[in-house]
Amino acid sequence: MLDTDTAAPFSTLIRSATEQQHAEAEHSTFMRDLLTGELGVEAFYRYTSQLWFVYEALEKHSAALASDSVAGPFVQPGLARLAALEADLAYLGGANWRDELTPLPSTAAYAARIEECATEWSAGYVVHHYTRYLGDLSGGQVIRGTAEKLWNLPKKGDGVRFYVFDDISNPAAFKREYRENLDGLPIEGADVERVLDEARLAFTMNTDVFRELGAEFSARN
C-alpha cells in the first residue's frame, strides 16, 4: 500500500500508485503484437470497437457531471471521443459496424464500473477519466502513428480520428492544467487511498480487455 501521509501532489501520488498496473497495460501481449504488425487491421478494428463501450460509459454522463464540484473541472468538450470513435468504426468496419458491435466480458465489466462511479462516486469517475484521456493524449499518439504506417490509414484521418484532438491546440499545456486539477481534488484521509485503489483498478480493467483480446486473436491463428 502506498504511504499517503505525504505532502506530494495528488497527481504524483496517482502516478506512483499505478506504476505497476500502467506498465502491465503498456506491455500487454496483445498491444505488443498489434503494434509490431503481428496482428492485422482486423485486430485494430476489434480493439477500437471495445473502446466504444468504454467511452460511451464515460461520456453519457458528461452533461450531468459538468456541474459536479469534483468531476466538473475535468469534463471538457474538447476531450469527447465518441463521435470520432464512431467515424473510425464506420471506416474500418463499413456501414454495418453497429451490427458487429459486441463487448467482451472484460469490456462490459469495465464500462459498468465507469457507469457506477459516474452515478454514485464522482471522485472514482475522475480517475477513470484520467487513465483514459491522458493516456489518449500521450501514449495514444504512438498507437495512431503506428496504425497509420502499418495499415496505410490516412494521417490523422479516418481510422485514427479517435487519437486526434483538434480542439486541444497545446497538449502539453492541457495535460499540465489537468494535473493541476488533480492536485486540487477535494479529497483527504481514507478517501485518498480509496481513489488510488480505483485508479489501480482502472488500469487493471484495461489490461483485462487486452488479455481477452489477445486470447481471442490467438484462438483465431
N, C-alpha and C positions, 0 to 999 in steps of 0.2 A: 504493500500500500504506500502511495506517495505521501510524504510528510507535507501536509498543507499548512503547518504552523510556520509560515514564512511570509515575508513581505514581497515575494516575487509577484509580478503582474499575472493576472489570470491567464492571459494569452500564453505566457511562458509555462505556467502550470499545466495547461491543457496539452501543449506540445510535448512536454516531458512525460506526462502521464500516458500518452497514447503512442509513444515512440515505438514500442514493440509491435503493437497492433498495426500501426501505419506501415512499418517495414514488411509485415506479413502480407498486407494487402498489395503493396507495391511489387512484391516479389512472388506473387502467386504464379503457379504453373500456367494457368490459362492466359494471364496477361503477357507472360514471357513468350509463350507460343504464338499469341496473336501478334505481338509487336516485332517478332523476329520473322514473321512470314510463314511459320509452320502451319497456321490456320488461314483459311481463306476469308473472303469478304462476307461469306455466309455467317461466319462466327461473329464478325463485327456487327452485322445486322442483328443477330440474336442478342448480343450484348446491348446494343442500342435499344432494342425493344424492352429489355429489362429495366433500363434507365427510365423509360416512360412511366412505369408504375411508381418508381421512387419519386420522380419529380411531380407527378400528378398528386401524390400524397403531400409533398412539400408545399405545392403552390395552390391547392384548392382552398386552403385556409388563409392565404395571404391577406385578403381583404379584411378578414376578422382580426388578424394578428397585427395589422399595421398600426392599430391604436393601442396595442398592448404595451404596458410600461416596460416589460422585459424584452419581448421579441420585436417590438416596433422598430427600433433603430436598425435592425438587420433586414427588414422586409423592404427591399428596394426594387422598383420595376425593372431597372437595368439588368438585374440578375435573372429574370424569368427565363426559363429554358424550355418550357413545354411546347410552345409553338415551333421552336427550332427543331426540337426532337421529332415532332410530327412531320415537318418538312423533310428531315433526314430519312425517316422511316418510309415515307412515300417514295423517295428517290431510290432507296436501297431495296425496298420490298415491293414496289409497284402499287397500283391503285387499290389492291385488296389487302394492304398491310394490316388494317384493323382486324380483319378476319383471322389473321395469324397471330394476333397479339395475345400471348398467354404467359402468365408469370410462372416462374419456377417456384417451388415451395419456399425457398430461401428468400426470394424476391417478395413474395406475398407477406412473409413474416416481417421483413424489413419495412415495407410500406405500411403495414398495420401498426408497427411500433411508432413510426413517424406520426401517423394519424392520432394515435393515443396521446403522444406528447403534445401535438398541436391543439388538441381539445382539452387536455387536462393538466398540462405542465409545461408552460411556455419556456422555462429555462432548459428543459430537456429538448424541446424543439430547436432551440438556438444551437445546441451542439450538433444536432443532425444537419442543420443548415450550414454550420461552419465546416463540417467534414466534407460536405458535398461541394458547396460553391467555391470555397477557397481552393479545394482540390482541382476544380474545373479551371480556375484561373491560373493554376500553377502547373501541376503535372499533366492536366488535361491537354495542355498545348503540345506536349510531347506526343500524346496519342493522336492528336489532329495531324501533326506533321508527318508522322509515320504512316497513318492511314492514307493520306494524300499520295504518298510515294508508292506504297505497296499496291494500292488498288486504283491508281490513276484517277483519284477523285479531284474535282475542281478545287483549287486552292481557296480555302475559307468559304467554300460554296456548298452545293448540295452534297449531302452525305456526312458533312462535318460541321454543319451550321451550329450544332449544339455547343461546340467549343469556341464559337466566335461571339465575343461580347461587344457588339457595335456601340452600345451606349456607355461603355466604360473606356474612356479615352486614355486613362493612365492607370493600368492595372496595379502597378507598384504602389501608387498613392492610395488607390482604393483599398488594397489589402492592408496598408498601414492604418488607415482610418477604421477598417473593420476590426483590427486587433485592438485598437484603442477602445472601441465599443465593447469588446470582450472584457477588457480590463475594467470597464465601468459597470459590469453586470451587478445588479443589487442582490448578491448572494453572499452568505457568510456562514461560518461554523460548519455544522454537519452537511449543510446543503452544498458546500463546495465539493466535498468528496462524492456526494451523490451525482452531481453534474459531471464530474470527471469520470465516474463509473459509466455514465451514459455515453460519454464520448468514446470510451473504450469499446462499449457495446456497438456503437455506430460503425466503427472500423471493422469490428469482428463480423457484423452482419454483412457488410460489404464484401469481406473475404469469403463468407459463406456463399454468396452469389457467385463469386469467381470459381470457387471449388465445385459448385454444382454445374456451372457452365463447362468447366474442364472435364468433368465426368461425362457430360452429355456428348461432347465432341470426341472424347476418347472412345466412347462406345460406337461412334459412327465410323471410326477408322479401322 
